[in-house]
Amino acid sequence: MRISETANKNHEELFPNHKSTLKVTDPELIEVFDNFAFDEVITDAKLDTTTRLMVILASMIASQALSEYKVMLGGALNVGVTPIEVKEIVYQAVPYIGISKVFDFIHATNEILQSRGIKLPLEGQSTTTPETRFEKGLEVQKTIVGAEQVENMYKNSPENQKHIQKYLSANCFGDYLTRKGMDLKTRELLTFSMLLSLGGCEPQLKGHIRANVNVGNDKQTLLNVVTNLLPYVGYPRTLNAISCLNEVIPE
């Protein structure tokens, strides 16, 4: 077996002149993986390069794959993912994964950006204030999730749990999803990628499949995302995601 011309080309685009030590120590594995991830998968499930790299980065944060995240972040910056987009991916991970799991990725991102001469902090992207975060968050939540669905969530919530619904509106959506830096279609692809990579979040994954449709991402786009993440998350989580996808959007 040898690494295909297409795989080499796609790998070189991300990592120009990179000399892989694993090609020396584990050549059989690298041949299989590179031909699969950098040729077969990319050919069969087309996403534009920057979107593909952004969903992979989101997935790696959810998977807690810090070492590989650092490598792929370098590749993402090489192909045009902007520092602001990178920061927004990391920030958006906080409400879905939790700060304890995102903390190391924030520092790793800062180190890599600074090593490239990028001055921090970047330009602020927040669009809300403490006074407007709930109202604006509720508005974008209804856009993404659906107004009737959100109203039912509030209506059906027990009184002692309504604060969680308010947190979802003000914090998850108001503090994070109202930010500038990328559009809602891209943000929903990131959320979808994080949830399928976490595993055990199938109810939320189904909800965000519907949300993706609400903001204009069709089934084929979601299937392309799942396929591109397969080499990084493995078959069980991939098949679970496809099962959810087929349930919400039947063939």
Sequence and secondary structure as in RCSB ss.txt:
>XXXX:A:sequence
MRISETANKNHEELFPNHKSTLKVTDPELIEVFDNFAFDEVITDAKLDTTTRLMVILASMIASQALSEYKVMLGG
ALNVGVTPIEVKEIVYQAVPYIGISKVFDFIHATNEILQSRGIKLPLEGQSTTTPETRFEKGLEVQKTIVGAEQV
ENMYKNSPENQKHIQKYLSANCFGDYLTRKGMDLKTRELLTFSMLLSLGGCEPQLKGHIRANVNVGNDKQTLLNV
VTNLLPYVGYPRTLNAISCLNEVIPE
>XXXX:A:secstr
    HHHHHHHHHHSTT   SHHHH HHHHHHHHHIIIIIHHHHS   HHHHHHHHHHHHHHHT HHHHHHHHHH
HHHTT  HHHHHHHHHHHHHHH HHHHHHHHHHHHHHHHHTT  SS        TTTHHHHHHHHHHHHH HHHH
HHHHHHS GGGHHHHHHIIIIIIIIIIT SSS HHHHHHHHHHHHHHH S HHHHHHHHHHHHHHT  HHHHHHH
HHHHHHHH HHHHHHHHHHHHHHS  
